[in-house]
Amino acid sequence: MGRKPTLSFMLRHHVKNLSGGIETIMASGKKPNTITTVSELAAPVAEQFGVQLWDVRYEKEGASWFLRIFIDKEGGVNIDDCENVSRAMSKLLDENDPIDQSYYLEVSSPGIGRDLVRPWHFEKYLGHEVEVRLIRAVEGVRDFIGEMTEFDGNNVTILLEELEAEMTFNLKEAAWVRLHEEIDF
């Protein structure tokens, strides 16, 4: 598919909740979660720079928190794309202050073996090879590689060439589903 390796631009970002920031309240009366809030902020920024917001993750590693924004575009993103989105998001995050604690902001490509997590990810890559890790093994096997032939919003069907069989699983049964790309060096 001609995908380029993951590029990452990392910027140390400390957020201090001195101004109180702007809080978004959902229809349910609850404050939206961090990923929803950051996704809503990041989508127009990504569009402004000609890239697509692929995913947002807020993860703890050791004692540190990481806000990871993944962007993509046809032909792959470059370091300038990552830097532009990172700088714009850093300013926007400072202004809106949606996160109460310190964290690292990372903006990068989702990479060659990108995780498929949103319904449109699965729809975009129908007909492509994917890697699947199931939470519970099937006949002693948890990892599968096959062509994704169907997606209905909850269930994925892959064609397992080696076994000459199809396998359908619910997304809740999968630890992850990734695009499978073989790299020749």
C-alpha positions in Angstrom: 0.0 0.0 0.0 3.0 2.3 0.1 2.5 3.4 3.7 5.4 5.1 5.4 6.8 4.3 8.9 5.3 6.0 11.9 6.6 9.6 12.4 6.3 11.2 15.8 6.6 14.8 17.0 6.6 15.0 20.8 6.1 18.2 22.8 6.2 18.3 26.6 2.9 19.9 27.6 2.0 20.8 31.2 -1.6 21.9 31.8 -2.4 23.9 34.9 -6.0 24.3 35.7 -5.7 27.9 36.8 -8.3 29.5 34.5 -10.8 26.7 34.8 -10.9 26.3 31.1 -14.0 25.9 29.0 -16.2 22.9 30.0 -18.4 21.2 27.5 -21.5 19.6 29.0 -23.2 16.8 27.1 -27.0 16.4 26.8 -26.9 13.9 29.6 -25.6 16.6 31.9 -22.2 14.8 32.2 -18.9 16.3 31.3 -17.6 14.5 28.2 -14.5 12.3 28.6 -11.1 13.5 27.6 -10.9 11.6 24.3 -14.3 13.0 23.2 -13.3 16.6 24.1 -9.9 16.4 22.5 -11.3 14.7 19.4 -13.8 17.6 19.0 -10.9 20.1 19.3 -8.5 18.1 17.0 -10.8 17.3 14.1 -11.0 20.9 12.7 -7.3 21.5 13.4 -6.4 18.3 11.4 -8.7 19.5 8.6 -7.1 22.9 8.6 -3.7 21.3 7.9 -5.1 18.9 5.2 -4.9 15.7 7.3 -7.5 13.5 8.8 -7.9 12.7 12.5 -7.4 9.0 12.8 -7.6 8.5 16.6 -7.1 10.1 20.0 -5.8 8.2 23.0 -5.2 9.3 26.6 -3.0 6.7 28.2 -0.9 6.3 31.4 2.6 4.8 31.1 4.4 4.4 34.3 3.9 7.7 36.2 3.3 9.8 33.1 0.2 10.5 31.1 0.3 10.7 27.3 -2.3 12.4 25.0 -1.7 10.8 21.6 -3.3 12.3 18.5 -3.0 10.2 15.3 -3.3 11.9 12.0 -3.3 10.6 8.4 -3.6 11.6 4.8 -3.4 10.0 1.4 0.3 9.1 0.8 1.1 9.3 4.6 1.9 12.2 6.9 5.3 13.8 7.3 7.1 15.4 10.2 5.8 18.9 9.2 2.2 17.6 9.3 2.8 16.3 12.8 4.6 19.5 14.0 1.9 21.8 12.5 -0.9 19.9 14.3 1.1 19.6 17.5 1.7 23.3 17.7 -1.9 24.2 16.9 -3.2 21.6 19.4 -0.8 22.7 22.1 -2.2 26.3 21.9 -5.8 25.1 21.7 -5.3 22.7 24.7 -3.8 25.6 26.7 -6.8 27.8 25.9 -9.5 25.2 26.6 -7.7 23.4 29.4 -9.7 20.1 29.1 -7.2 18.0 31.2 -6.5 18.7 34.8 -3.1 17.0 35.1 0.3 17.2 33.4 0.8 15.1 30.3 2.9 14.7 27.2 1.3 15.6 23.9 2.3 13.4 20.9 1.1 13.8 17.4 2.0 11.1 14.9 1.0 8.9 12.0 -1.0 5.8 13.0 1.8 3.8 11.3 1.9 1.0 8.8 0.3 -1.6 11.2 -2.4 0.8 12.3 -5.0 -0.2 14.8 -8.5 -0.3 13.4 -10.8 1.1 16.0 -13.5 3.3 14.5 -16.3 1.9 12.2 -15.0 3.9 9.3 -11.5 2.4 9.7 -13.0 -1.1 9.1 -15.0 0.1 6.1 -12.0 1.8 4.6 -9.9 -1.3 4.8 -12.4 -3.9 3.6 -10.5 -6.2 1.2 -7.2 -5.7 3.0 -5.2 -8.1 5.2 -5.6 -7.5 8.9 -4.0 -9.0 12.0 -6.4 -10.0 14.8 -5.7 -10.9 18.4 -8.6 -12.5 20.2 -9.0 -12.1 23.9 -9.7 -15.8 24.3 -8.0 -18.4 22.1 -10.0 -20.5 19.6 -8.7 -24.0 19.6 -5.5 -22.8 21.2 -4.9 -19.9 18.8 -5.4 -16.2 19.6 -3.6 -14.5 16.6 -5.0 -14.6 13.0 -4.1 -12.9 9.8 -6.6 -12.8 6.9 -8.4 -10.6 4.4 -11.2 -8.6 5.9 -14.2 -9.5 3.8 -17.1 -8.2 5.9 -17.9 -5.6 8.6 -21.4 -5.0 9.9 -20.6 -2.5 12.7 -20.1 -5.2 15.4 -18.8 -8.2 13.6 -15.8 -8.7 11.4 -15.3 -11.6 9.0 -11.8 -12.5 7.7 -10.8 -15.0 5.1 -8.0 -17.3 6.5 -6.2 -18.4 3.4 -4.0 -21.0 5.1 -7.0 -22.7 6.6 -9.3 -22.1 3.5 -11.9 -20.9 5.9 -13.7 -17.8 7.1 -13.8 -16.6 10.7 -16.3 -14.1 12.1 -15.8 -12.5 15.4 -17.5 -9.7 17.4 -15.2 -6.7 18.0 -15.8 -7.2 21.8 -13.9 -10.5 21.5 -10.8 -8.9 19.9 -8.0 -7.4 21.9 -7.0 -5.6 18.7 -7.4 -5.5 15.0 -4.6 -4.0 12.9 -3.8 -3.5 9.3 -1.3 -6.1 8.2 1.5 -4.9 6.0 4.6 -6.9 5.1 7.7 -4.7 4.8 10.5 -5.7 2.5 13.8 -4.0 3.3 
